[in-house]
């Protein structure tokens, strides 16, 4: 009995020792699996071979500094037909990976494989030459290691491409917001004057003011400006940093004249310096006589923007999201070509508004622009 118990105890002891060894082996494997993640500098010896290969395959000059190389690669767009590469007249292949996509995407996987295979083959040929020695250290020379290095570099270009895309979106959105803010400011100026004007026998005047119908106020580069628009800028007397005003072809001459009239009236002064008294109480219009009491002053209004030539106006269709334009707001010739848009009847007082305006009811620069617009409309 005692002997049997002793044998049983020895067997249990051996099993425990075996389980302890097995458990220790599992712990060791886990510790190895939690090693540091491979980074771009773990195989730095591969960089001089992998990075230039990206440039060679994509047709990018590889003698540039690293940041410029990455930028040049990121600027390379994917082919519209979805092909992996384009073939030039000299039979040279130019690869076009999808830098915005994941590295394991089909087209990108094929590109990574091409990079890996070429680096591998070049090193093998180098080593096969008895007069040369290997350039890549043995510890780094494996297909798996080369592939990992290529993927790391791909991620660098991928991040640059995504960043550039976000910057473009942010710039476009910022530009859109600034343009909308300028139109809002113009609409506020017009609303300031139209409040008094609509109460003087001009019903519906407020309905003519909409942010989306205001002219675009834009910045520009000197090369983009036509000679005629440069002449307009010189005539107004503003500097080269002044913003330009771009109107719309759909707006009638009477409607544009009404907006320019409101712009001046909102300031409480006319172009020759005759101030109105009170809170816009003496706003005048084409059907009214000028105020009885006027005082001369040397103060002069100056435009801070300039209009481009009327022949370069925008072709946009009027937005009807918030308001619908009246028929007299729309150029009759333009309306014949766009009969499908919604328009309203009314505001008959706007008819021939331009012809009834007097000289002091417009800035001289606006008067000159409207005269040019009138000549264009009568062609």
LINKA-V573109 format. One record per helix or strand of 2 or more residues. SS is the DSSP state (@ for helix, = for strand). FROM is the first residue (numbers start at 1). TO is the last residue. If there is no record, write none. Layout:
SS:FROM:TO
SS:FROM:TO
//
This chain:
@:2:33
@:44:58
@:66:74
=:85:87
=:93:95
@:106:128
@:138:140
@:143:197
@:205:208
@:211:213
=:216:218
@:222:224
@:227:236
=:244:246
@:253:265
=:306:307
@:310:312
@:327:329
@:332:337
@:348:350
@:353:356
@:359:361
@:364:377
//
